[in-house]
């Protein structure tokens, strides 16, 4: 199925958001996920299903500064 991840179209297998993060080797504790303009609670990553045409944004935590 086709979804948009951070603005880019990608072909992914039907799964949950957590499955998609694991397939991309992304630690779910190091990212906030927005699914169709709604921020997901970390506890719901394993139950939120990704559907054809969905829009996802992965927002990574960055350290740094002064």
Backbone as JSON Lines, residues from 0, in Angstrom:
{"i":0,"aa":"X","n":[0.83,-1.17,0.0],"ca":[0.0,0.0,0.0],"c":[0.88,1.24,0.0]}
{"i":1,"aa":"X","n":[0.35,2.33,-0.5],"ca":[1.07,3.6,-0.58],"c":[0.7,4.49,0.6]}
{"i":2,"aa":"X","n":[1.72,5.01,1.28],"ca":[1.53,5.99,2.34],"c":[2.56,7.09,2.13]}
{"i":3,"aa":"X","n":[2.37,8.2,2.8],"ca":[3.37,9.27,2.79],"c":[4.03,9.31,4.15]}
{"i":4,"aa":"X","n":[5.35,9.24,4.15],"ca":[6.13,9.33,5.39],"c":[7.04,10.53,5.27]}
{"i":5,"aa":"X","n":[6.85,11.5,6.17],"ca":[7.61,12.75,6.15],"c":[7.58,13.38,4.75]}
{"i":6,"aa":"X","n":[6.39,13.33,4.13],"ca":[6.19,13.99,2.86],"c":[6.57,13.2,1.62]}
{"i":7,"aa":"X","n":[7.14,11.99,1.79],"ca":[7.57,11.19,0.64],"c":[6.71,9.94,0.53]}
{"i":8,"aa":"X","n":[6.26,9.63,-0.68],"ca":[5.46,8.43,-0.91],"c":[6.34,7.19,-0.75]}
{"i":9,"aa":"X","n":[5.79,6.2,-0.04],"ca":[6.5,4.94,0.16],"c":[5.52,3.79,0.05]}
{"i":10,"aa":"X","n":[6.01,2.67,-0.42],"ca":[5.24,1.43,-0.47],"c":[5.57,0.66,0.81]}
{"i":11,"aa":"X","n":[4.56,0.33,1.6],"ca":[4.76,-0.4,2.86],"c":[3.78,-1.56,2.93]}
{"i":12,"aa":"X","n":[4.09,-2.51,3.78],"ca":[3.2,-3.64,4.03],"c":[2.16,-3.23,5.07]}
{"i":13,"aa":"X","n":[0.97,-3.79,4.99],"ca":[-0.07,-3.51,5.98],"c":[0.4,-3.91,7.37]}
{"i":14,"aa":"X","n":[0.29,-3.0,8.29],"ca":[0.81,-3.25,9.63],"c":[0.37,-2.14,10.56]}
{"i":15,"aa":"X","n":[0.87,-2.22,11.78],"ca":[0.66,-1.15,12.73],"c":[1.8,-0.14,12.61]}
{"i":16,"aa":"X","n":[1.64,1.0,13.24],"ca":[2.7,2.01,13.24],"c":[3.96,1.43,13.88]}
{"i":17,"aa":"X","n":[3.81,0.67,14.96],"ca":[4.97,0.07,15.62],"c":[5.7,-0.88,14.68]}
{"i":18,"aa":"X","n":[4.96,-1.69,13.92],"ca":[5.59,-2.6,12.95],"c":[6.39,-1.81,11.92]}
{"i":19,"aa":"X","n":[5.83,-0.7,11.47],"ca":[6.51,0.13,10.48],"c":[7.79,0.74,11.06]}
{"i":20,"aa":"X","n":[7.73,1.2,12.3],"ca":[8.94,1.73,12.95],"c":[10.02,0.66,13.05]}
{"i":21,"aa":"X","n":[9.63,-0.54,13.45],"ca":[10.59,-1.65,13.57],"c":[11.2,-1.99,12.22]}
{"i":22,"aa":"X","n":[10.38,-2.01,11.16],"ca":[10.87,-2.32,9.82],"c":[11.89,-1.28,9.34]}
{"i":23,"aa":"X","n":[11.76,-0.05,9.83],"ca":[12.67,1.03,9.45],"c":[13.8,1.2,10.47]}
{"i":24,"aa":"X","n":[13.9,0.29,11.43],"ca":[14.93,0.35,12.48],"c":[14.9,1.66,13.25]}
{"i":25,"aa":"X","n":[13.7,2.1,13.59],"ca":[13.52,3.33,14.37],"c":[13.08,2.95,15.77]}
{"i":26,"aa":"X","n":[13.82,3.4,16.76],"ca":[13.47,3.14,18.16],"c":[12.22,3.96,18.51]}
{"i":27,"aa":"X","n":[11.13,3.3,18.89],"ca":[9.9,4.03,19.19],"c":[10.01,4.99,20.36]}
{"i":28,"aa":"X","n":[11.06,4.86,21.17],"ca":[11.26,5.78,22.29],"c":[11.98,7.06,21.87]}
{"i":29,"aa":"X","n":[12.48,7.08,20.63],"ca":[13.24,8.22,20.16],"c":[12.5,9.04,19.1]}
{"i":30,"aa":"X","n":[11.19,8.78,18.95],"ca":[10.44,9.45,17.91],"c":[9.01,9.7,18.38]}
{"i":31,"aa":"X","n":[8.46,10.82,17.95],"ca":[7.03,11.06,18.12],"c":[6.41,10.8,16.74]}
{"i":32,"aa":"X","n":[5.21,10.24,16.73],"ca":[4.58,9.88,15.47],"c":[3.25,10.63,15.32]}
{"i":33,"aa":"X","n":[3.1,11.24,14.16],"ca":[1.85,11.89,13.8],"c":[1.23,11.07,12.68]}
{"i":34,"aa":"X","n":[0.0,10.64,12.87],"ca":[-0.73,9.86,11.87],"c":[-1.94,10.67,11.45]}
{"i":35,"aa":"X","n":[-1.96,11.05,10.18],"ca":[-3.06,11.86,9.64],"c":[-3.35,13.09,10.51]}
{"i":36,"aa":"X","n":[-2.28,13.81,10.84],"ca":[-2.34,15.09,11.56],"c":[-2.73,14.94,13.04]}
{"i":37,"aa":"X","n":[-2.61,13.74,13.59],"ca":[-2.88,13.52,15.01],"c":[-1.67,12.84,15.65]}
{"i":38,"aa":"X","n":[-1.14,13.45,16.72],"ca":[-0.02,12.84,17.43],"c":[-0.53,11.61,18.16]}
{"i":39,"aa":"X","n":[0.19,10.49,17.99],"ca":[-0.19,9.24,18.65],"c":[0.49,9.13,20.01]}
{"i":40,"aa":"X","n":[-0.25,8.66,20.99],"ca":[0.35,8.32,22.28],"c":[1.25,7.1,22.06]}
{"i":41,"aa":"X","n":[2.38,7.07,22.73],"ca":[3.32,5.95,22.56],"c":[2.64,4.6,22.83]}
{"i":42,"aa":"X","n":[1.71,4.56,23.78],"ca":[1.01,3.31,24.12],"c":[0.14,2.8,22.98]}
{"i":43,"aa":"X","n":[-0.18,3.66,22.0],"ca":[-1.07,3.27,20.9],"c":[-0.34,2.91,19.62]}
{"i":44,"aa":"X","n":[0.99,2.98,19.61],"ca":[1.73,2.68,18.38],"c":[1.49,1.25,17.9]}
{"i":45,"aa":"X","n":[1.32,0.32,18.83],"ca":[1.11,-1.08,18.48],"c":[-0.3,-1.41,18.05]}
{"i":46,"aa":"X","n":[-1.24,-0.49,18.25],"ca":[-2.63,-0.76,17.89],"c":[-3.14,0.15,16.77]}
{"i":47,"aa":"X","n":[-2.36,1.17,16.41],"ca":[-2.75,2.09,15.33],"c":[-2.37,1.47,14.0]}
{"i":48,"aa":"X","n":[-3.35,1.08,13.21],"ca":[-3.1,0.43,11.92],"c":[-2.86,1.46,10.83]}
{"i":49,"aa":"X","n":[-1.89,1.17,9.97],"ca":[-1.57,2.01,8.83],"c":[-2.41,1.53,7.65]}
{"i":50,"aa":"X","n":[-3.09,2.5,7.0],"ca":[-3.96,2.17,5.86],"c":[-3.47,2.9,4.61]}
{"i":51,"aa":"X","n":[-3.86,2.37,3.47],"ca":[-3.49,2.97,2.19],"c":[-3.9,4.45,2.18]}
{"i":52,"aa":"X","n":[-2.96,5.31,1.78],"ca":[-3.23,6.73,1.7],"c":[-2.96,7.52,2.97]}
{"i":53,"aa":"X","n":[-2.57,6.84,4.05],"ca":[-2.27,7.53,5.31],"c":[-1.05,8.43,5.16]}
{"i":54,"aa":"X","n":[-1.02,9.46,6.0],"ca":[0.12,10.39,6.08],"c":[0.74,10.24,7.47]}
{"i":55,"aa":"X","n":[2.04,9.94,7.5],"ca":[2.75,9.81,8.76],"c":[3.9,10.81,8.8]}
{"i":56,"aa":"X","n":[4.14,11.34,9.98],"ca":[5.31,12.17,10.23],"c":[6.05,11.57,11.41]}
{"i":57,"aa":"X","n":[7.34,11.32,11.22],"ca":[8.19,10.85,12.31],"c":[9.02,12.04,12.78]}
{"i":58,"aa":"X","n":[8.83,12.42,14.02],"ca":[9.5,13.58,14.6],"c":[10.55,13.08,15.58]}
{"i":59,"aa":"X","n":[11.82,13.26,15.22],"ca":[12.91,12.7,16.0],"c":[13.37,13.68,17.07]}
{"i":60,"aa":"X","n":[13.71,13.14,18.23],"ca":[14.26,13.94,19.32],"c":[15.74,14.17,19.06]}
{"i":61,"aa":"X","n":[16.16,15.41,19.2],"ca":[17.56,15.77,18.96],"c":[18.12,16.44,20.21]}
{"i":62,"aa":"X","n":[19.32,16.11,20.52],"ca":[20.01,16.77,21.62],"c":[20.86,17.9,21.08]}
{"i":63,"aa":"X","n":[21.39,18.68,21.97],"ca":[22.31,19.73,21.53],"c":[21.94,21.07,22.16]}
{"i":64,"aa":"X","n":[22.55,22.07,21.62],"ca":[22.29,23.4,22.14],"c":[23.45,23.86,23.0]}
{"i":65,"aa":"X","n":[23.2,24.97,23.65],"ca":[24.26,25.53,24.48],"c":[23.89,25.47,25.93]}
